[in-house]
């Protein structure tokens, strides 16, 4: 195995008591022919995360902990980057686990392709039935669209990738993560890398296990924020709307709008005893619900008993994303 460039793995950490140990272990057990450092940017957690991290740090000298008082992801990432001097930076989440050989494969792909950032598949895997249903939705075009890092695809240039392994020079060239993006900071970063003449590269050989949210409330909050911040990306970078792939982002808010207007029309029709108006008003909702049931049946072959939760998980993801997009403000 040839010697590889020195590598720093950076991880924002906030309220990850249940996942941090597995995430860290998946990094430190990687076989990497070069110097490896792990930087944990520790936010003000309200669970036992800080205590768990303190115990982990005692066990391996490669772990460095830096404070992240704001608890915000872009602040954590920039603080972790500032604490390193390695030429390669790998961004990892505390809610994820790297597959075997991930880091070496990613760096070798960087060197082979001349890319500025390399990433792969967000391989969602749940443990409970609800989490498994969410994982099924997250890895299906019916749930999240056709992004390669969700559903797979051929190796090649991409708009964005999940997490990412970067050349340090690329991060420095674009000024690091934009601290104004609480969410969507990865997509926004990759946009600026591409606009600066750099290359973002997707390869399906890189897989990261992702643990979905375990409750309806947590899932709704997550996807509401996804929709909110994806619209902010569009406002900050209007040319992103012109790409064909961007049109899939309008599907959830369009569905929310049509169903809401339809319900208003249906109520008016019912109040006025106009069955024709009521029928047309309920049509968008009825069509959507039939589509969700059909999608759930189609996905049942890969989700087993978890398919029972798909008629709940899919609408929560769609509607939360759509409402978040519609309610997104300029601030």
C-alpha positions, 0 to 999 in steps of 0.5 A, spaced: 500 500 500 502 506 497 503 512 502 497 517 502 497 524 504 496 526 511 488 526 513 484 530 518 477 527 519 472 533 522 466 531 525 460 536 528 458 533 535 451 535 538 447 531 542 449 524 539 450 520 545 447 514 542 451 514 536 458 518 537 461 511 539 459 507 533 461 513 528 468 514 532 470 507 532 468 506 524 473 512 523 479 510 527 479 502 525 480 505 518 486 502 514 489 508 512 496 509 509 498 515 512 497 520 518 490 520 520 487 525 525 480 526 528 477 532 530 471 533 534 467 540 534 463 539 540 457 543 541 453 544 548 449 538 548 444 537 553 445 529 553 451 525 555 455 526 549 460 531 552 462 525 557 462 520 552 467 524 548 471 525 554 472 518 555 473 516 548 479 521 547 482 518 553 483 512 549 486 514 542 491 520 541 489 521 534 482 525 537 482 532 538 476 536 541 475 543 539 469 547 542 463 549 538 459 554 543 454 556 538 452 548 536 451 550 529 454 545 524 458 550 519 461 553 525 463 546 527 466 545 521 470 551 520 473 550 527 475 543 526 478 545 519 482 551 523 485 546 528 488 542 522 494 542 517 493 536 513 492 536 506 486 532 505 479 534 509 474 528 510 467 531 513 463 526 517 457 526 521 456 523 528 450 520 525 453 516 520 458 510 520 464 510 514 464 503 511 470 499 511 476 502 506 472 509 505 477 513 507 483 510 503 478 509 497 476 516 497 483 519 497 485 515 492 479 517 488 481 524 489 488 523 486 486 519 480 480 524 478 483 530 480 477 532 483 476 537 489 471 533 493 469 526 492 463 523 496 459 517 495 452 514 497 448 516 503 446 508 505 440 510 510 439 504 515 434 504 520 433 499 526 426 500 528 420 499 524 419 506 523 427 508 522 427 502 517 421 505 513 424 512 513 431 509 510 427 506 505 424 512 503 430 516 503 434 511 498 428 511 493 426 516 488 419 516 490 421 519 497 427 524 495 428 524 488 433 522 483 440 525 487 445 519 486 448 520 493 441 517 495 439 512 490 446 510 487 448 512 480 455 511 475 461 514 477 462 521 475 462 529 476 456 531 480 452 537 483 453 535 490 455 529 494 454 526 501 459 529 506 465 529 502 473 528 502 476 535 500 483 537 498 484 542 503 486 547 498 479 547 495 476 549 502 481 555 502 480 557 495 472 558 497 473 560 504 470 554 507 463 553 509 458 559 509 456 560 517 449 563 514 447 556 512 445 552 518 442 546 513 444 545 506 451 547 507 454 541 503 450 543 497 452 550 498 459 549 499 460 544 493 456 549 488 462 554 490 467 549 489 464 548 482 463 555 480 471 556 482 472 551 477 473 545 481 470 538 480 465 535 485 466 527 484 461 522 485 463 514 486 458 509 488 464 505 491 464 510 497 458 508 502 456 511 509 451 508 513 446 513 516 441 513 522 435 516 520 431 520 525 427 515 530 420 519 531 415 523 527 417 529 530 424 529 529 423 527 522 418 533 520 423 538 523 429 535 519 425 535 513 422 542 514 429 545 515 431 541 509 426 545 505 427 552 508 435 552 507 434 549 500 430 555 498 435 559 501 441 556 496 436 558 491 435 565 493 443 566 494 445 562 488 439 564 483 443 560 477 442 553 481 434 554 479 436 553 471 438 546 472 434 541 470 435 537 476 433 543 480 426 542 478 425 536 483 425 541 489 419 544 487 415 538 487 413 538 494 411 545 495 407 545 489 404 539 492 403 542 498 400 548 495 395 544 490 392 540 496 391 546 500 388 550 495 384 544 493 381 543 500 379 550 501 375 549 494 372 542 497 370 546 504 367 551 499 363 546 495 361 542 501 358 549 504 355 551 498 352 544 497 356 543 490 358 536 489 362 538 483 366 543 486 367 538 492 369 533 488 375 537 484 377 540 491 378 533 494 382 531 487 389 533 489 389 530 496 385 524 493 391 523 488 396 524 492 394 519 497 393 514 492 400 515 490 403 514 497 399 508 498 401 505 491 409 507 492 408 504 499 406 497 496 411 498 491 417 499 496 414 494 501 418 488 497 425 492 500 422 494 507 418 488 509 414 489 515 417 497 515 412 498 509 406 499 514 410 505 516 411 508 509 404 511 508 406 515 514 414 517 513 413 519 506 408 524 507 411 527 513 418 528 509 414 531 503 409 535 506 415 538 511 420 539 506 414 543 502 412 547 508 419 549 510 420 551 502 414 555 502 415 558 509 423 560 508 424 567 509 430 571 506 433 572 513 
